[in-house]
């Protein structure tokens, strides 16, 4: 009887001690994961270019539940990069390919298609931003993490989204005008002559129409280039 009482008295405190150790270990693990994620945000995300890295299996284990926090940043970055690759960069490529008047004609179909895609690009960016904002609003982060995460969110999400807003209409206006120039030259058929990187029309009326079409291009090109450079810098 004495032996049974002794066992009962010693096992209970031991069980409680094991529980405390287990809980303490759990809290320490979460703290380590948070610290590892903060370090990743500061030294990788904040220093990365436009392409955020995909997490490795080891990193996912290291960050634990904070992997989902990173998924918000990564998801937005991937969607916006895809939109830019498919919608904006084709405009840049076609514009860079225009060196002589004949190029207005050869590039007009590519520019026409790019112009049609720009509206979709704008909507894709808006949707991606709204999705990221909604997911971020549901996060419950410790203050030390929230401070660093907010900085990363500003760099990865807010700045690119804001910079892309003026770029879309600038690209739409510019590409539309370039297409009109190309269409006009094409409509003249064999009446148009090309020489010394210039263009010649048989009548002054045709030349006047052409000059009126190309007149806005310089200012439109400047507006587009400035907006593109701003957006590119925001995505670095």
Secondary structure, DSSP 8 states (H G I E B T S, - for coil): -HHHHHHHHHHHHHHHHHHHHHHHHHHHHHHHHHHHHHHHIIIIITT--SS-----HHHHHHHGGGHHHHHHHHHHHHHHHHHHHHHTHHHHHHHHT--STHHHHHTHHHHHHHHHHHHHHHHHHHHHHHHHHHHHHT----HHHHHHHHHHHIIIIIHHHHHHHHHHHHHHHHHHHHHHHHHHHHHTGGG-EEETTEEE-SSHHHHHHHHHHHTTHHHHHHHHHHHHHHHHHHT-
